[in-house]
Amino acid sequence: MIPIDSGDLRVERQGSHLQQALYLAIRDKIMHGLWSNQGRLPATRKLAEELAVSRNTVTAAYEQLCAEGYIESRRGAGFYVAVELPEHYLASGKPDASLQEVSDEEQPEKINQAFAPGVPDLQQFPLVLWQKQLQRQLVRKNALGNQSIKGCLELRVAIAHYLATSRSVQCTAEQIVITSGAQQALTIATLCVMGCGDRLLMEEPGYTQMRKVATLFGIEIERLPVQVKQGINVQQVCQSTCRAVYLTPSNQYPMGTTLNTEQRLQIIDWVREKQRWIIEDDYDSEFQFAHRPYTSLQGLAAQVGEAQQVIYVGSFSKVMFNGLRLGYVVLPKALVEKACTIKDALTGDSPTHTQLALAQFIAEGDLMRHIRKMRRIYKQKHQQMVESIARHFASELEIISQAAGLHITVRWWQGITEQEWVRRAKENGIIVRPLSYYEHSAYEHSSYEQSAEQQRDWHGAVLGFGNVRIEDIDDKVALLASLFKADSAVT
Ligand SMILES: Cc1ncc(COP(=O)(O)O)c(C=O)c1O
């Protein structure tokens, strides 16, 4: 039996006497479906105390509701809602309809559906281990209060060690600020070095979430075009007068190109000479399938004595799970205080228990074990994607991204438009992300996605395979192919 929470029950006297007002308030809850059938009403004594009315008033209201069939009394067990509201009545009830609307649009199952980019394999995460780590922390009394804005020292130490060994990032725990995912890290990094009216050089197509940060704070975006399989033109960076450049050098998002060591050194030279900033988003570095990953740009800059101009951003969204909402920013020492001031103003400190649990998860080797396992699984999934795309699309679709990360980027020249493929896939419970979604300049127009697509002589889309079961990949790609090839809406 579901006990009903009477916390928001309001008794408006307004003319009617107290018992009648209470009767009406409860009847209202039942008729709007907010107190559902078979739910157990609060005990008369408890409700009387909560509402500061006499117990007799509550008993009398309950009896009236009983007499009219809204609730029933069960011997020795209390009062229960006894009204089964017909479906159509529930649907027309105001509060319920709005709840329905919101929950349908925002269901996690929909957001993380097949081929949604950026979602790791949520089934593979070792939940039992994670639960153990969390439980160990939940009983720590000193984790209940506020703590350092930078984040828990244990976690910062664990991250510093992890980054040094896995990504050759050179930093101490003092230079790390824990954030709510890469998203907050990007916001802090941006606000540390730029303000309204400054210019940011940004990859295009590029990470839409970063564009949102720049736009929100009045920062102008200068486009840094990313060519298919070629990547960016480093000369454009070297000649730019922008205050900072945002880069995803390990696996350009979403085009899947990499910057080699020579290109990285040229960009490091740009900041050395001009006192500018590099914001490095190393989001996908753990999952390289074809070769060993390049070390981080920050690590290379440190080797040549220039790390003081590089801000490094990382996230646990892909190596753990997105819902964790933990990430970090590694700052040059001179920016740490400013970063803390910004974070303090944005959100204050971060949730403590999850930070402590994550620190243990890293320190005890669980994170590295999970990453190694997932690297193998994602490599197999990537291979399956490549095979299935070849089987069902033949030469109609070309894969343009490298073998890395949790997504594949494809392009095609003729036939269906990006928007139409997206629409058809959505109707079939599949998410296809159009390439135009990542093209910033087009956002100035109201129908931005269409106009971006029209500026190219080819079409493109991103398919995230992280959260699709390997045994389902072929069927889903076959379905995507049939939607792609169906008649109508050709360019
Ligand atoms: C380029 C890029 N950076 C960062 C992230 C991680 O973002 P967050 O940590 O906010 O979930 C993603 C996730 O897909 C990404 O694609």
The ligand as an ORCA input file, in Angstrom:
! r2SCAN-3c Opt
* xyz 0 1
  C      33.291     17.442    -26.890
  C      32.727     16.993    -25.592
  N      33.228     17.499    -24.461
  C      32.759     17.105    -23.259
  C      31.761     16.165    -23.136
  C      31.291     15.760    -21.754
  O      30.375     16.646    -21.263
  P      29.799     16.549    -19.793
  O      30.931     16.176    -18.883
  O      29.260     17.888    -19.491
  O      28.761     15.467    -19.795
  C      31.213     15.611    -24.279
  C      30.124     14.624    -24.182
  O      29.584     14.124    -25.147
  C      31.705     16.033    -25.541
  O      31.200     15.525    -26.666
*
